[in-house]
């Protein structure tokens, strides 16, 4: 399965939508994209996981490292997800306590 990444920027805020699967094969591309977003000055990031079919530990590692980088710079990283299969992974790993989880992009961004 492939991973499509689309990014919308508005100043220091960005929304990134993921479509497909994040695994050992696609996580390096996600890491590269998120690194570029943070390096470009986007520090308030919302990642939309609504069209994500699967995420493994390598993908979770990318999200955790991005969260760390963003927090070091005074920013935020929020996740949008209502899919039980993805939410279960966050609950099992305890990452539901680490990441702010929202049901819509509008709720996550405050618009």
VOTOR-108411 format. One record per residue: residue in three letters; z, x, y of N, C-alpha, C in turn. Coordinates in nm, 2 decimals, padded with zeros to 4 digits, always signed. Layout:
VOTOR-108411
ALA, Z, X, Y, Z, X, Y, Z, X, Y $
...
END
This chain:
VOTOR-108411
UNK, +00.00, +00.08, -00.12, +00.00, +00.00, +00.00, +00.00, +00.09, +00.12 $
UNK, -00.06, +00.04, +00.22, -00.07, +00.11, +00.35, +00.04, +00.07, +00.45 $
UNK, +00.05, +00.14, +00.56, +00.14, +00.10, +00.66, +00.07, +00.10, +00.79 $
UNK, +00.07, -00.02, +00.86, +00.01, -00.03, +00.99, +00.12, -00.03, +01.09 $
UNK, +00.11, +00.05, +01.20, +00.21, +00.06, +01.30, +00.14, +00.03, +01.43 $
UNK, +00.20, -00.07, +01.50, +00.15, -00.10, +01.64, +00.26, -00.09, +01.74 $
UNK, +00.23, -00.03, +01.85, +00.34, -00.01, +01.95, +00.30, -00.07, +02.08 $
UNK, +00.39, -00.14, +02.15, +00.37, -00.19, +02.28, +00.48, -00.13, +02.37 $
UNK, +00.44, -00.07, +02.48, +00.53, -00.01, +02.57, +00.54, -00.08, +02.70 $
UNK, +00.66, -00.08, +02.76, +00.69, -00.13, +02.89, +00.79, -00.05, +02.95 $
UNK, +00.75, +00.06, +03.01, +00.85, +00.16, +03.07, +00.93, +00.23, +02.97 $
UNK, +01.06, +00.22, +02.98, +01.15, +00.28, +02.88, +01.18, +00.20, +02.76 $
UNK, +01.11, +00.08, +02.75, +01.12, -00.01, +02.63, +01.00, -00.02, +02.55 $
UNK, +01.01, -00.02, +02.42, +00.90, -00.02, +02.33, +00.93, -00.12, +02.22 $
UNK, +00.83, -00.19, +02.17, +00.84, -00.27, +02.05, +00.74, -00.21, +01.95 $
UNK, +00.78, -00.18, +01.83, +00.70, -00.13, +01.73, +00.70, -00.22, +01.61 $
UNK, +00.58, -00.27, +01.57, +00.57, -00.36, +01.46, +00.52, -00.29, +01.34 $
UNK, +00.58, -00.30, +01.23, +00.54, -00.24, +01.10, +00.49, -00.35, +01.01 $
UNK, +00.38, -00.32, +00.95, +00.31, -00.41, +00.85, +00.27, -00.33, +00.73 $
UNK, +00.33, -00.36, +00.61, +00.30, -00.29, +00.49, +00.42, -00.25, +00.42 $
UNK, +00.42, -00.12, +00.38, +00.54, -00.06, +00.31, +00.57, +00.08, +00.37 $
UNK, +00.70, +00.10, +00.37, +00.75, +00.23, +00.41, +00.81, +00.30, +00.29 $
UNK, +00.74, +00.40, +00.24, +00.79, +00.47, +00.12, +00.77, +00.62, +00.14 $
UNK, +00.79, +00.70, +00.04, +00.77, +00.84, +00.05, +00.64, +00.89, +00.10 $
UNK, +00.54, +00.81, +00.08, +00.40, +00.84, +00.12, +00.37, +00.80, +00.27 $
UNK, +00.43, +00.69, +00.31, +00.40, +00.65, +00.45, +00.51, +00.68, +00.55 $
UNK, +00.63, +00.72, +00.51, +00.74, +00.75, +00.60, +00.71, +00.87, +00.69 $
UNK, +00.64, +00.98, +00.65, +00.60, +01.09, +00.74, +00.52, +01.04, +00.86 $
UNK, +00.43, +00.94, +00.84, +00.36, +00.89, +00.95, +00.45, +00.81, +01.05 $
UNK, +00.54, +00.73, +00.99, +00.63, +00.66, +01.07, +00.72, +00.75, +01.15 $
UNK, +00.77, +00.86, +01.09, +00.85, +00.96, +01.16, +00.77, +01.01, +01.28 $
UNK, +00.65, +01.05, +01.25, +00.57, +01.11, +01.36, +00.55, +01.01, +01.47 $
UNK, +00.52, +00.88, +01.44, +00.50, +00.78, +01.54, +00.63, +00.76, +01.63 $
UNK, +00.74, +00.75, +01.56, +00.87, +00.73, +01.63, +00.91, +00.85, +01.71 $
UNK, +00.88, +00.97, +01.66, +00.91, +01.09, +01.74, +00.83, +01.09, +01.87 $
UNK, +00.70, +01.05, +01.86, +00.61, +01.05, +01.98, +00.66, +00.94, +02.08 $
UNK, +00.71, +00.83, +02.03, +00.76, +00.72, +02.11, +00.88, +00.77, +02.19 $
UNK, +00.97, +00.83, +02.12, +01.10, +00.88, +02.18, +01.06, +01.00, +02.28 $
UNK, +00.98, +01.09, +02.24, +00.94, +01.20, +02.33, +00.87, +01.16, +02.45 $
UNK, +00.80, +01.04, +02.44, +00.73, +00.99, +02.56, +00.82, +00.92, +02.66 $
UNK, +00.95, +00.91, +02.63, +01.04, +00.85, +02.72, +01.09, +00.71, +02.69 $
UNK, +01.04, +00.66, +02.58, +01.09, +00.52, +02.54, +01.22, +00.54, +02.46 $
UNK, +01.32, +00.49, +02.53, +01.46, +00.50, +02.47, +01.52, +00.37, +02.43 $
UNK, +01.46, +00.26, +02.46, +01.50, +00.13, +02.42, +01.40, +00.07, +02.32 $
UNK, +01.42, +00.09, +02.19, +01.32, +00.06, +02.09, +01.36, -00.06, +02.01 $
UNK, +01.27, -00.15, +01.99, +01.28, -00.26, +01.90, +01.18, -00.24, +01.79 $
UNK, +01.22, -00.24, +01.66, +01.13, -00.23, +01.55, +01.13, -00.36, +01.48 $
UNK, +01.01, -00.42, +01.47, +00.98, -00.55, +01.41, +00.95, -00.52, +01.26 $
UNK, +01.04, -00.57, +01.17, +01.02, -00.55, +01.03, +00.97, -00.67, +00.96 $
UNK, +00.93, -00.77, +01.03, +00.90, -00.90, +00.98, +00.78, -00.90, +00.88 $
UNK, +00.69, -00.81, +00.90, +00.57, -00.80, +00.81, +00.58, -00.68, +00.71 $
UNK, +00.71, -00.63, +00.70, +00.73, -00.52, +00.61, +00.76, -00.57, +00.47 $
UNK, +00.69, -00.52, +00.37, +00.71, -00.57, +00.23, +00.81, -00.49, +00.16 $
UNK, +00.83, -00.36, +00.20, +00.92, -00.27, +00.12, +00.96, -00.16, +00.21 $
UNK, +01.08, -00.11, +00.19, +01.13, +00.02, +00.25, +01.22, +00.09, +00.15 $
UNK, +01.20, +00.22, +00.14, +01.28, +00.29, +00.04, +01.37, +00.39, +00.12 $
UNK, +01.44, +00.47, +00.05, +01.54, +00.56, +00.12, +01.47, +00.66, +00.22 $
UNK, +01.35, +00.70, +00.19, +01.29, +00.79, +00.29, +01.26, +00.71, +00.42 $
UNK, +01.22, +00.59, +00.41, +01.20, +00.51, +00.53, +01.33, +00.48, +00.60 $
UNK, +01.44, +00.45, +00.53, +01.57, +00.44, +00.59, +01.61, +00.56, +00.66 $
UNK, +01.59, +00.68, +00.60, +01.62, +00.81, +00.66, +01.55, +00.82, +00.79 $
UNK, +01.42, +00.78, +00.80, +01.35, +00.79, +00.93, +01.41, +00.70, +01.03 $
UNK, +01.45, +00.58, +01.00, +01.52, +00.49, +01.09, +01.65, +00.55, +01.14 $
UNK, +01.73, +00.61, +01.05, +01.86, +00.66, +01.09, +01.84, +00.78, +01.18 $
UNK, +01.75, +00.87, +01.15, +01.73, +00.99, +01.23, +01.67, +00.95, +01.37 $
UNK, +01.59, +00.85, +01.37, +01.54, +00.80, +01.50, +01.66, +00.74, +01.58 $
UNK, +01.74, +00.66, +01.52, +01.86, +00.60, +01.59, +01.94, +00.72, +01.65 $
UNK, +01.97, +00.82, +01.57, +02.05, +00.93, +01.62, +01.98, +01.00, +01.74 $
UNK, +01.85, +01.02, +01.74, +01.78, +01.08, +01.85, +01.79, +00.99, +01.98 $
UNK, +01.77, +00.86, +01.96, +01.77, +00.77, +02.07, +01.91, +00.76, +02.13 $
UNK, +02.01, +00.75, +02.05, +02.15, +00.75, +02.10, +02.19, +00.87, +02.17 $
UNK, +02.14, +00.99, +02.13, +02.17, +01.11, +02.19, +02.12, +01.11, +02.34 $
UNK, +02.01, +01.03, +02.36, +01.95, +01.03, +02.49, +02.00, +00.90, +02.57 $
UNK, +02.09, +00.83, +02.52, +02.15, +00.71, +02.59, +02.07, +00.59, +02.56 $
UNK, +01.99, +00.58, +02.46, +01.91, +00.46, +02.44, +01.96, +00.37, +02.32 $
UNK, +01.88, +00.28, +02.29, +01.91, +00.18, +02.18, +01.80, +00.17, +02.08 $
UNK, +01.83, +00.13, +01.96, +01.73, +00.10, +01.86, +01.78, -00.03, +01.79 $
UNK, +01.69, -00.13, +01.80, +01.72, -00.26, +01.74, +01.62, -00.29, +01.63 $
UNK, +01.66, -00.37, +01.53, +01.57, -00.41, +01.43, +01.56, -00.56, +01.42 $
UNK, +01.44, -00.60, +01.40, +01.41, -00.75, +01.38, +01.37, -00.77, +01.24 $
UNK, +01.45, -00.85, +01.17, +01.42, -00.88, +01.03, +01.49, -01.01, +00.98 $
UNK, +01.42, -01.09, +00.91, +01.47, -01.21, +00.85, +01.44, -01.22, +00.70 $
UNK, +01.37, -01.12, +00.65, +01.33, -01.12, +00.51, +01.45, -01.07, +00.42 $
UNK, +01.49, -01.16, +00.33, +01.60, -01.13, +00.24, +01.59, -01.00, +00.17 $
UNK, +01.47, -00.97, +00.12, +01.45, -00.85, +00.04, +01.48, -00.72, +00.12 $
UNK, +01.44, -00.72, +00.24, +01.47, -00.61, +00.33, +01.61, -00.61, +00.38 $
UNK, +01.66, -00.72, +00.42, +01.80, -00.73, +00.46, +01.90, -00.69, +00.35 $
UNK, +01.86, -00.72, +00.23, +01.95, -00.68, +00.11, +01.96, -00.53, +00.11 $
UNK, +01.86, -00.46, +00.13, +01.86, -00.31, +00.13, +01.95, -00.26, +00.24 $
UNK, +01.95, -00.32, +00.36, +02.04, -00.28, +00.46, +02.18, -00.31, +00.43 $
UNK, +02.21, -00.42, +00.36, +02.35, -00.46, +00.33, +02.40, -00.37, +00.22 $
UNK, +02.32, -00.34, +00.12, +02.36, -00.25, +00.00, +02.39, -00.11, +00.05 $
UNK, +02.32, -00.06, +00.15, +02.34, +00.07, +00.20, +02.44, +00.08, +00.31 $
UNK, +02.48, -00.03, +00.36, +02.58, -00.04, +00.47, +02.51, -00.02, +00.61 $
UNK, +02.38, -00.01, +00.61, +02.31, +00.01, +00.73, +02.31, -00.11, +00.82 $
UNK, +02.35, -00.23, +00.76, +02.35, -00.35, +00.85, +02.47, -00.34, +00.95 $
UNK, +02.56, -00.24, +00.92, +02.67, -00.22, +01.02, +02.63, -00.11, +01.12 $
UNK, +02.52, -00.04, +01.09, +02.48, +00.07, +01.18, +02.38, +00.02, +01.28 $
UNK, +02.28, -00.06, +01.23, +02.17, -00.11, +01.32, +02.20, -00.25, +01.37 $
UNK, +02.18, -00.28, +01.49, +02.18, -00.41, +01.54, +02.06, -00.49, +01.48 $
UNK, +02.09, -00.60, +01.41, +01.98, -00.68, +01.35, +01.96, -00.81, +01.42 $
UNK, +01.84, -00.84, +01.45, +01.80, -00.97, +01.52, +01.70, -01.05, +01.44 $
UNK, +01.69, -01.17, +01.47, +01.59, -01.26, +01.40, +01.46, -01.27, +01.47 $
UNK, +01.45, -01.24, +01.60, +01.32, -01.24, +01.67, +01.31, -01.12, +01.77 $
UNK, +01.19, -01.09, +01.80, +01.17, -00.98, +01.90, +01.23, -01.02, +02.03 $
UNK, +01.21, -01.15, +02.07, +01.26, -01.20, +02.19, +01.41, -01.18, +02.20 $
UNK, +01.48, -01.22, +02.09, +01.63, -01.20, +02.09, +01.67, -01.06, +02.10 $
UNK, +01.60, -00.97, +02.03, +01.63, -00.82, +02.03, +01.61, -00.76, +02.17 $
UNK, +01.50, -00.80, +02.24, +01.47, -00.74, +02.37, +01.53, -00.81, +02.48 $
UNK, +01.58, -00.93, +02.46, +01.65, -01.01, +02.57, +01.55, -01.08, +02.66 $
UNK, +01.43, -01.10, +02.61, +01.33, -01.17, +02.69, +01.31, -01.31, +02.64 $
END
